[in-house]
Amino acid sequence: MGDTIGQRELRNDSGAIMRRVEQGESFVVTRNGRPVADLVPHARPHDEPRRTLGELQHLFRELPPVDAARWRAERTEADELLGDDDPIT
């Protein structure tokens, strides 16, 4: 993480700090000397490279096969322990 700034500094210099964040800097915000938050640039979905359909299909083909019987058994076990996750029933 980047520089450490106090809550008061963030409040008093928010404009300058936000401009620095826009330029890619990160901060750990503290209150009474204790870290309470990370101030980081927002990751926008369009910043990530888009993959083609062919690339995605290739990635999915490389995944291990799903054992449907094992999945159902694990789901049933979880439902018995935690309850059904269907909010309608």
Secondary structure, 3 states (H helix, E strand, C coil): CCEEEEHHHHHHCHHHHHHHHHCCCCEEEEECCEEEEEECCCCCHHHCCCCCHHHHHHHHHCCCCCCHHHHHHHHHHHHHHHCCCCCCC
